Amino acid sequence: MGKIVRPKQKLRAKTGKTTGLDIKTETKLNAKSSVIMAKKEKIKMRRQKLLNKIDKVQQMKKALKLKEKRKSTAIMGDTNPLHDALPSLEALLKTRPSANKRSADIAKKKGIEKQRKRKREIIQGIQIYKLVLGNKKFLQDPWEAITHHVQAMVDHERQNIK
């Protein structure tokens, strides 16, 4: 009878050298595999894949729960699809140059106004209020006077924009 040869010794006998790895990884190396992975690395990789799958499932459950909660909201229902379909505010502002000009003017104004300037504006507002209360047209029909004033202001702004 022949000598009993253990698998590691067989491999050593065939290749002529030892890699110091266990039998499974050495046989995988010989079986067309160019990448050697230790057993612990494979376990870590499998564990990471499992954790990723669990995370995805949890995210999907959370998204479904939120969707059902939005759907059960009284009157409104789920508005997320509508929100996603609408264009963004930046896109709307880019198409309207007049809106950008106005927002730039507003952005330039910074800080708290000085006390004298605020006092002057308050006094001016009181004077305008007294003039309005003394106006005959306003006393006869306040609604008509305000409507006429607003129309005049809108026309004035349209002329300034053009």
C-alpha positions as CSV (number, residue, x, y, z in Angstrom):
1,M,0.0,0.0,0.0
2,G,0.9,3.5,-0.6
3,K,1.7,6.3,1.8
4,I,-1.2,8.3,3.2
5,V,-1.0,11.8,1.8
6,R,-2.9,14.6,3.3
7,P,-4.5,17.2,1.0
8,K,-2.0,19.9,1.8
9,Q,0.9,17.5,1.0
10,K,-0.8,16.6,-2.3
11,L,-1.0,20.2,-3.3
12,R,2.6,20.7,-2.3
13,A,3.5,17.7,-4.4
14,K,1.7,19.0,-7.5
15,T,2.8,22.7,-7.4
16,G,6.1,22.3,-5.7
17,K,5.5,25.3,-3.4
18,T,3.3,26.1,-0.5
19,T,1.3,29.4,-0.1
20,G,0.5,28.9,3.6
21,L,-3.3,29.2,2.9
22,D,-5.9,26.6,3.8
23,I,-6.9,23.9,1.3
24,K,-10.1,25.6,0.1
25,T,-8.4,28.8,-0.9
26,E,-5.5,27.0,-2.6
27,T,-7.9,24.8,-4.6
28,K,-9.9,27.9,-5.7
29,L,-6.6,29.5,-6.8
30,N,-5.9,26.6,-8.9
31,A,-9.4,26.4,-10.3
32,K,-9.2,29.4,-12.7
33,S,-9.7,32.0,-9.9
34,S,-7.2,34.9,-10.0
35,V,-8.5,36.6,-6.9
36,I,-7.8,35.0,-3.5
37,M,-10.1,35.8,-0.7
38,A,-9.6,34.6,2.8
39,K,-12.6,33.0,4.5
40,K,-12.9,35.9,6.9
41,E,-13.1,38.4,4.0
42,K,-15.8,36.4,2.4
43,I,-17.8,36.3,5.6
44,K,-17.4,40.1,6.0
45,M,-18.4,40.6,2.4
46,R,-21.5,38.4,2.8
47,R,-22.4,40.2,6.0
48,Q,-22.0,43.6,4.4
49,K,-24.3,42.5,1.5
50,L,-26.9,41.3,4.0
51,L,-26.7,44.5,5.9
52,N,-27.2,46.5,2.7
53,K,-30.2,44.5,1.8
54,I,-31.7,45.0,5.3
55,D,-31.1,48.8,5.0
56,K,-32.8,48.9,1.6
57,V,-35.8,47.0,3.0
58,Q,-36.1,49.3,6.0
59,Q,-35.8,52.4,3.8
60,M,-38.6,51.0,1.5
61,K,-40.8,50.3,4.5
62,K,-40.2,53.8,5.9
63,A,-41.0,55.4,2.5
64,L,-44.2,53.3,2.3
65,K,-45.2,54.3,5.8
66,L,-44.7,58.0,5.0
67,K,-46.6,57.7,1.8
68,E,-49.6,56.0,3.5
69,K,-49.4,58.7,6.2
70,R,-49.5,61.5,3.6
71,K,-52.3,59.7,1.8
72,S,-54.4,59.5,4.9
73,T,-54.2,63.3,5.5
74,A,-57.6,64.8,5.3
75,I,-58.6,66.8,2.2
76,M,-55.0,67.0,0.7
77,G,-54.0,63.4,0.3
78,D,-50.5,62.6,-1.0
79,T,-49.0,65.8,-2.6
80,N,-45.5,64.4,-3.1
81,P,-46.1,63.4,-6.8
82,L,-47.5,66.9,-7.4
83,H,-44.5,68.5,-5.7
84,D,-42.1,66.5,-7.7
85,A,-43.8,67.4,-11.0
86,L,-43.7,71.1,-10.3
87,P,-40.7,73.1,-11.4
88,S,-38.4,74.5,-8.8
89,L,-38.5,78.1,-7.6
90,E,-35.0,78.9,-9.0
91,A,-36.2,77.7,-12.5
92,L,-39.2,80.0,-12.3
93,L,-37.1,83.0,-11.2
94,K,-34.6,82.5,-14.0
95,T,-37.4,82.8,-16.6
96,R,-38.7,86.1,-15.2
97,P,-36.1,88.8,-15.2
98,S,-38.4,91.4,-13.6
99,A,-38.7,89.2,-10.5
100,N,-34.9,88.9,-10.3
101,K,-34.6,92.7,-10.4
102,R,-37.1,93.1,-7.6
103,S,-35.5,90.4,-5.4
104,A,-32.0,92.0,-5.9
105,D,-33.4,95.4,-4.7
106,I,-34.8,93.7,-1.7
107,A,-31.6,91.9,-1.0
108,K,-29.6,95.1,-1.1
109,K,-31.5,96.6,1.8
110,K,-29.8,95.4,5.0
111,G,-29.7,96.3,8.6
112,I,-32.0,98.3,10.9
113,E,-32.9,101.8,9.7
114,K,-31.7,104.7,11.8
115,Q,-34.0,106.1,14.4
116,R,-34.4,109.5,12.7
117,K,-35.3,107.9,9.4
118,R,-37.9,105.6,11.0
119,K,-39.4,108.6,12.9
120,R,-39.6,110.6,9.6
121,E,-41.4,107.7,7.9
122,I,-43.9,107.4,10.8
123,I,-44.7,111.1,10.6
124,Q,-45.1,111.0,6.8
125,G,-47.5,108.0,7.2
126,I,-49.6,110.0,9.7
127,Q,-49.7,113.0,7.4
128,I,-50.9,110.7,4.5
129,Y,-53.5,109.2,6.8
130,K,-54.8,112.7,7.7
131,L,-55.0,113.6,4.0
132,V,-56.9,110.5,3.2
133,L,-59.4,111.1,6.0
134,G,-59.9,114.6,4.7
135,N,-60.5,113.6,1.1
136,K,-64.1,114.2,-0.1
137,K,-64.1,111.2,-2.4
138,F,-62.9,108.9,0.3
139,L,-65.6,110.2,2.7
140,Q,-68.4,109.6,0.1
141,D,-67.3,106.1,-1.1
142,P,-64.1,104.7,0.6
143,W,-64.2,101.5,-1.5
144,E,-64.3,103.3,-4.8
145,A,-61.5,105.7,-3.7
146,I,-59.2,102.8,-2.7
147,T,-60.0,100.9,-5.9
148,H,-59.1,103.9,-8.0
149,H,-55.9,104.5,-6.1
150,V,-54.8,100.8,-6.5
151,Q,-55.5,100.9,-10.3
152,A,-53.5,104.1,-10.6
153,M,-50.5,102.5,-8.7
154,V,-50.6,99.4,-10.9
155,D,-50.6,101.5,-14.1
156,H,-47.7,103.5,-12.8
157,E,-45.7,100.4,-12.0
158,R,-46.4,98.9,-15.5
159,Q,-45.1,102.1,-17.1
160,N,-41.9,102.0,-15.0
161,I,-41.2,98.4,-15.9
162,K,-41.5,99.0,-19.7
